[in-house]
Amino acid sequence: MPLKIATWNLEHSDRLISEDPTPNILDRRRRVLETVEEINPDILCIQEGPKGEQRIDAFCEQVFNDKWVPVLLKQPADALGARDKEYQIKGTQWIWFLVRAALAGQCRLQSPDIWQSFIGGKTWKVNFWGEEKAKRHSHYRHPQVLVYDLGNGQEVELLGVHLKSKINKKRIKRDQDGNLIGEYVNEAMEARIKLATEARNIRQYIGAKFDQLANPGLIVMGDCNDGPGHDYFETLYLFFDLISNLQGEVLLAERFFNHALFDAPGHLRWSAKYRDAVLKIPASKNPLLLDHILISQPLCRGQLSLVANEHAGRVEHEAFERANAGSNSKTRTSDHRPVSCQFDDVQN
């Protein structure tokens, strides 16, 4: 059976939960529902989701009328929320997998403990720029893994991620030659190093799966908080880009991940627009691809019963624009656009 997946950073989605919703909340709920109904995914991974099982359950009821339901760690005898700590997500912006109600029986959420067992722990060493002594880092929002049963003895793992933000609230300072100096640079460098090590941690998990299975079906999806290539700090200081870290080494072809949007039209390959204070670029002229879907080779080569064919991925600009027509800052669905990918049945 074909499968359509989507990822969407649904900005502050917790604000949509209310037993006494205002007109603005009702309007935004309608727009979110219209967007998802038009995209019509079988599996939707959301970032900036509500905190905890009780609130995501209420969100799906109030916004989606339970047409898409959350996949929880909850066991039948558990009360909602009894396992919230087991998701190992800090803060109020959670990662959730929502699935079409009819598919819920084919999906299960994997405990983060399994992830940590495969890679050898919850934290890892980080030597920040120029420092000899290592510090420890961990995922602020631990990746969530949805296991989808294809029904033929095969499974696909979807890795939902929301990597560290690069938001920098330090004051921008420059020297007489226009070079960035001071705390802003240090903050930016530390954030980007943490971000890169989170990507490497994900690749460690992927490596463990390749050591367990000949042809693992793996999909990495979510908000990676990075642009499509090298930006200012990556170019001048770090000399790498985040997505290359996630995709893997092309010389290890069997473990290299294809990007769902690699054959999408270039002018449509963006999912958000933000002002760049460093390069002094307004948001309107700064389209960024922050939201990604990366696919392991077995799902691209037809080695499983699902395959991502040409032009399978897209940024859902049309659905986003249609649903947000006439909206304002209080009723707009999100500051990110959804990204989707269609998987077809392998033709034998």
N, C-alpha and C positions, 0 to 999 in steps of 0.2 A: 504494500500500500504506500503511495507517495506520502511524503512528509514535508511540511513547510514549517520552518522555524523563524523566529524573529527575536531581535534584542532591542530594548528601548530603555534609555535612562529617562524615567518618568518623573521629572523634577518635583521634589517634595510631594510625592504622591500621598503621604500620610495625611496631608491637609484635606484630602477628599473624603476622609472618613468622618461622618457626623450623623447623629440621630436627629438633628434639627438643622439640616443644611441650608445655607443662605442661597439666594438666587445665583450668585457667582459660582458657588460650589456645584450646584445643579447644572449650570451651563458647562462648566469644565468637565464634569462627569460625562455629560452627553457627548462632548467633543472627543474625550478619550475613548469612549465606547465606539463611537463612529469610526475613529481611526483604526482600532483593532478589528472591528467587524469588516472594514474594507480590506485590510491586509489579510485577515482570515488565517492566522497561523494555527498550526496544531499545537505548537509549543512556543511560549513567549517567555523570554528571560527578561525580567525588569531589574533595573538598578534604581537606587534611591527609593526602594520600596519601604513599606511600613515596618516598624520594629516589632518583631514577635509574631507568634502564630495567631493569637487572637485578633490582632489588627489586620494581618493579611487576609484572614478569613472574612472579616467584616468588609475589607476593601473589595474582595471579589464578589461578595454578595451585593454591596451597594453600588458598585461601579459596573460590574460585568453581569449582574443578575445570575451569577454562578454558571455562565456559559463557559468561562475559563476558571479553573479551580487551582488552588495552590497544592503543590506536592510537598508534604511535610515529613519531618522525622517522627512525628506523633505516631504512637502505637495505639491500637484499638482501646486499650484500657486507660490510656492517658487522658487527662484533661488538657484542653487547649492551653498552650503556654508552658506545660510542665517540662518541656525539653528545650526551652529557648536558649539556655546556656550552651547546649550542644552544637548549635550552629556556629559558635565561636566568632560572631560578628560584633565588632564594637560600634558604638555610636548609634545613630538613629536612621541611617541609610542602609537598608538591607538588600541583599540579592535574593530574588525569588524566581522559581520556575512555576509558571501558570500553564496548565494544559487544558485542551478541550476536554470537557467532562467525560465524553465517551472513551477517551484514551487514558484516563487516570489509572485504570487497572494494569496498564502496560508500563507504568512509570514508578520508579522509586528513587528516593533521595539518599545519597550515600553519606554516611557520617564523616565529618572532617577528620576524625581520628584515623580513618583508613588512609586518607591523603598523607597525614603526618607519619604514619607507619611506613608508607612506601618510600618516603624521602628522608626518614631518619630524625624527625623532630618537628616541633612547632616553630622554632626560631632558628636563625642562621647568623653566621658572622658577617659583619660588614666593616671594611676599612674605608672610612670616609676619606675624601680627597686629602692626600698628604699626611694622613694619620697612620702611625705604625701600630697602634693598639686597636684591636678590633672591638666593635660594639655589637649588640644584638638587634636584630630586626625581625618582624613578623608581619603577616598580613593584618591590616586594620580591619578589612572586610574579607574574611576568609573565603576563598573560592568555594562555590557550591557545585556539587556534581550530581546531575540527573542521569540515571541509567534508564534508557529506553529499550524495551524488549521488542525486537523485530518479529518475534513469534515463530522463528525457525531455528532456534538455538543460537542466534546471533544477538548481540547487544551493541548499542551505540552509547557512548558517554558524552554528555554535553557539559562542558566546564564553564560555569557562569562566573565572570570576574568583574570586579570594579576596582581597578588599581589605584594607588595613592594619587591624590590630587596634587597638581603642581601650583596651586594657588599660593601666592606670595604676598603677604601683607606688609613686608618691610618697605621702607621708603627707597625709591630708586635714586641712586647717586652716581654721578659720572665725574671723571677727572677732566682736565683741560683739553684732552684729546678726544673726549666723548666716550671713553671706555667705562664700562660699569665697574664700580668699586663698592667695597663695604659689605654690610650685612645682607644686602639684597642678593649679592652673588653667592655668599655662603649658604643662605637659605635655599636658593635655587639649586645649587649643586647637591646639597644634601637630599633634597626632595627627589631629584632625578636619579641619584645613585640608589636610593631606596626603591624607586619605581623600577629601575633596571633589575635589581636583585629579586623583586617580586616576579618579574617576567622569567628570570632564570629559575626561580623556584617552581613555576608552572612547567617549565621545560623538564625539570627533574622528575616531576610526576609523570609527564608524558614519556620520558625515558623509561621509567619503571613499567609503564604499560606495554611498551615495545619489548621489554624483557620478559613479559608474561604471555603475550599473544603474538602470533605471527602477523596478523593483519588487524590491528585494533582500529575500530571506528571511533575517532575522537573529534570533537568540535569544540573549539575555544570561542566563546562569545561574550560580549559585554563592552563596557566602557573602559578603555585602556588609558584614557587621559593623555593621549599623544596625537600628534599630527601625522600626515602621510609620509613624512620624511624627516630629514635632519633640520631641527630648528636652531635657534641662536646658540643655546648652551651646548647642545649636542655637537654642533659644528666646531665651536671654538674651544671647548673644554673636554668633552667626553668622547667624541669621535665614534659614535655609534647611534643607531636609532632603535627605539623600543620594539617596533614591529619585527625587525630582523631578529631580535632576541627571542620573540615568541614563535616566529616561523621556524627557526632552527637553521642548520647549516645546509645549504643547497647541495654540497658535495655528499652529504648523507641523505641521498635523494628519497629513500624509503621513509625517512623520518621528517622530511620537510613538509610543512603545511602550506596548502594553497590558500590564498586570500579570496573570499567569495566575490570581492569586487574587482579582481584583477582585470577582468574584461568588460567592466562597466564603463560607460562614457566618462572621460576625465572630468568634464565640467559638472557631472552629477555625483562625483565621488567625494562627497562631504556630508557631515551629519550635524554640524553645529557651527555657529559663528560667534567669535568672541573678540573683543578689543585686545590688541597686543600692545601693552604699555611700553615694552622694551623697544620694539621696532616702530612704535607710533603708527600702528595700522588700525583704522577703525574696524569695528565688527563687520560692517557691511562689505568690506573688502578683504576679509580674512576667513574664508571658509576652511574648516578643519575636519578631517576625518578622525573622530575620536572613538567611534563605535565600530567594532570589528567582528567578523565571523571568519575563523580560520579552520581549515578542514584537512584532516589527515589523508594521506595518499590512498589508502584502501577505499575511502568514500569518493575519491576522484577517478580511480581506475576501474571501478566496477567489481572490486574484489568482495564486496558484501552485497546484500540484496537491495541496497539503496545507493544511488550515485548522484553526484552533483555534476550535471551536464553544463555545456557552455551557457553563459549568461544566466546562471542560476541565482546570482546575488544581485541585490539592488538596494539603494537607499529609497525609502518610501516617501519621496517628496510629494507625489500627487495626493496620497491619502492624508499626509500631514497638512498640506496647504488647503485641501478641501475642507477638512474638519475645523481648521483654524480661521477660516474666512470670517471676518467681522469680529474676531476676538480682541481682547485687550490683555494687559499684563496680569490681570487677575483671573482671566478665563482661558488663556492660552494653555494648551495641553502640556507643553514642555519646552525647554530650551534645546533639546536634542531631537533629532529625527530618527525614526525607527530604521533598522537595517534588517533585511530578510534574506532567506536563502531557500530555494526549492530543491528537494531531493526527489528523484524519480525512481520508479522501479527499474531494476536491472533487467534488460530484455535478454532472455536466454534463447 
